[in-house]
Amino acid sequence: MTVVVSLKVVPGASKDHIAGWLDNRLKVRVSAAPEKGRANKAVIRILAKTLDLPISSLSIISGTTSAKKSIRILGLSEADVNARLRLTRDKILIFGNSGSGKSTLAKQLAATKKLAHLDLDTITWLPTKPPLRAPLNQSEKQLSTFVNVHEAWVIEGCYTDLLELAGESCTEIIFMDLSVGQCIDNARNRAWEPHKYVSKKAQDDNLAMLIEWIEAYTTRDDVFSFRSHQNFYECFAGNKTRYTTNRE
C-alpha cells in the first residue's frame, strides 16, 4: 500500500508539531532550519514516529527545497494514515428546516476547521422571477465539482436529492431538528443574507412567505420536508448528530 500526502512545512518552529490540514496540505512545523536538508529529515522523523513506521517507509518525492512537499508513505492505507495522525478531512452535511440554523453552524465550522463551504441554495435556483428550481442534473454537476475539488468541506441545505449525492462521500451529517416555532423565531431575527437577497428590505419582504414555508415543513411530502430529512438521517450509516436547539 502506498499513500502520497501533500505537506506545508514550517521550519524554525518552537517545537516539532503536526498542526493539521491547511488548504488540502498537512501542515507540519519543525524546529530544524531548512539548511542542508535538516528540516526535511525532521519532517520524516516526526511523521515516521507518529505513524509508527520505520524512517525507510517515508520519502519526499517532490519539493525537497520548497515548503510545499509531497511525501510517499509505504505500508499504510489512507484511512490508517489519517487514524494514526488523528486527523480527518472533514466532509460534513448540515440539513434541516429553513431557519433551523444551518448557515450559522456551517459558517462556524468552515471558519474553525478551515473547510470549504457550500450553501446548496446557490446551485439550486435559477435567477428567474419567481425563482424556479434549476434542472437536477445541472445542480448535481455543480455539487460533484465542489466535492471533487475540495478535500475538506461543509455543505448545508434542505434538498434531500442533493444531500443523498453528497452523502456518498461525507464523513458526518448533522440534522438541525428544531421545532417549527424555533425556526420561525430564527427567521424573524436573521441577519441579512447578501448571497440570497439583494438587500435587507428584499429579505424582509420575503419573510411572510418564508414563515409559511417553515410552517409546512412537517406536513409537506417533498425533498424539503421533515419526512424526507428524517428518512435520510435514519438511513445514513456513518457518524450523525441531531440538534433540537441552537444551544447544543
N, C-alpha and C positions, 0 to 999 in steps of 0.2 A: 504493500500500500504506500502511496505517495501523496502528500499534500503540499501545495505551494501556498505560502502565506505572504501577503504584501505587508511591509513594515514601514513605519516612520520612526527613525531612530533619533533620539535627542542625546548627544554626548555631553560630558561635563556636568551631569546632574549631581545632586547631592547624594543620591544612592541609586543602586540598580533597582528598576521597578517596571513592571508591565502595567501601563496606565489604562489600557482599554482601546476601543475602536475609535478612530478618527478618520472620517471620510473614506471608509472602507479599507483603512490600513490599521494594523495593530501598532499602537504607539508604545515604544519601548524606550525607557530612559536608562542611561548607563553613566556611571561616574567617570569612566575612562575617556580620555581625549581621543579625537579621531586620527591623530597622527600614527603612522606606521601600523595601521590595522588594529590598533588596540581596542577601539570601540567595536569593531566587527567581532573580535574574539570575545569581548564581554557580552555582546548580544547572543552569540552562540552558547556561551556558558549559562546565562540566565535562562534561556529557553530550554536548553537541554536539562537543566536542573528542575525546572518547573514541570516539564513534560516527562520526567523520569526516563530519559533516553541517554544513551552514550553520545558524546560530542560528535562522534563519527556519523551519526544518523542525521545530522543537520549540516546544511551547506548553503552559502549565499550564492545564488545563481545569477543575480543581476544587482547593480547598484553598489558595488563594493566601495566606491569612492563618493557615494551620494547618501543623503539622509533617507532617501526612499529606496528601499531594497526589496528584493524577493528572496525568500528562503525556502529551500526544499526540505521537507521532513519525511523521513523514511520510517515505516513500521507502524504508523497510526492512521486511522481514518479521520476525516474531518470532524466527525462527532466526538471522537476520542480526544482530538486536539482541543476542541472547544471545552470539553468537560475538564480536562486537566488544567487548562488555563483559567477555568472557572469563568469563562466568558462566553457569551452567546451573541449572535447577531439577531437582535430582537426584530420580530416581524409581527406587529400587533394590530388586531382588528377591533375597533370600537363601534358598537351599534346600539340602537335604541330609538325611542320616540323622538320627535322634534322637541327641542327644549330640555332634553334629559342631561345635557352637559357633555355631549360627545366632543364638541370642538374644544371646550376648555381643557378637558383631560388630554386630548390629543396634542394640543399645543404645549401643555406641561411636559408630557413625555418626550415630545420632539426636542424640547429645549434641554431637559436634564439628561437624556440618553443620547442626544445628538442623532436623532432619527430623521430621515426624510418624511415629509408629512403630505398626505393627500386627502382632501375633502372630496368625497365621491360626487357631491353636488356639482363640482366644477367640470366633470366629464359626463354628466348625465342629462343635462338640459340643453336644448337648442336656444339660441338668442332670438326667440320669437315672442310676440305679444298676442295672446297669452303664451307663456312658455310651454313648449312641447318637449316630451322626452325624446332624446336622441335615439337612433336605432341601436338596439342592444349590441350588435356586433361592433359598432363604432366605439361604444363605451368600453367594451371588453378589450378591444385592441389597445386603447389608451391605458387601461388598467394593467394589461400584460406588459406593456412597455415600461411603466413605472416600476412594477415588481421586479422586472429583469434588470433594470438599470441600477436600482438601489439595493444594496445588500442588507440594509437595516432600515426599517420603516414603521410608520404608524398610519393606518388608513381608517377613516371614520365615515360613517354613512348609515343609511337605513334601507338600502336596496339589497334585499337578500339574494337576488340573482347575481349581483356583482360580489357580494360577500362570499358566496359559495365558491366563486372563481378564485378570489384572493385567499380563501381559507385553505386551498390546496397547498399553499407554501408558507402559511403563517405559523408562528410559534405559540401564539396565545390569542384568545379572544376575550373581550370584556363586554358584557351585556349591561347597559345602563337602564336597569329595570325600575325606573322611578314611577311613582303614581302620576296619573294624569294631572292632578292638582299641582304637584310639584313642578311638572313640566310647563304648565301654564304660567306659574309664578316666575319661572326662569325666563320664559319667553317675554313676559312683560318687562323684565328687568335687564334684558340682554343689551350689551353694548352694540354699537353699530358694527356690522359685518361688511366691510367695503368690498370683499370679494364676491358678495351676493347682491348687494344693493348699491345703487349709485349715490345714495345719500341716506342720512338717518331718517329724514322725513319719508323717503320711499319705503324704508323698512317699517316705520311706524304705521304707514298707510296699509301695509300688508298684515298688520297684527291680527285683525279680526278674522281674516281668512286662515292665518296660521293657527289661531286658537281653535277654530272649527276643525282644522285638520288634526290637531293634537287630541281633541275630544273623541275623534272617531277611531283612535288607534286600536282600542280593544274590540271594536265591532267590525272593522274592515276585514276583508279576506283577500289581501293582495300582498305583494312582496314588501310593502312598507309596514305591515301590520304586526301587532303583538304576536299573533298566532304564528306568523312566518318566522319572526325573530326567536320565539320560544322553541320552535322546531329546529332551527339552525343551531341554537345553543345546546339542546339536548342531544343532537346527533354528532356534534363535534367531539372527537375522541381525545384531543390534546388538552393543554392547560387552559382553564377557563375560569372566569370570575364574574359574579353577578353583583352589581351595586344597586341598592334600593334607595340610597340618599347620596347627595354630593359631598357629604362629610365623611364618608368611609375612606 
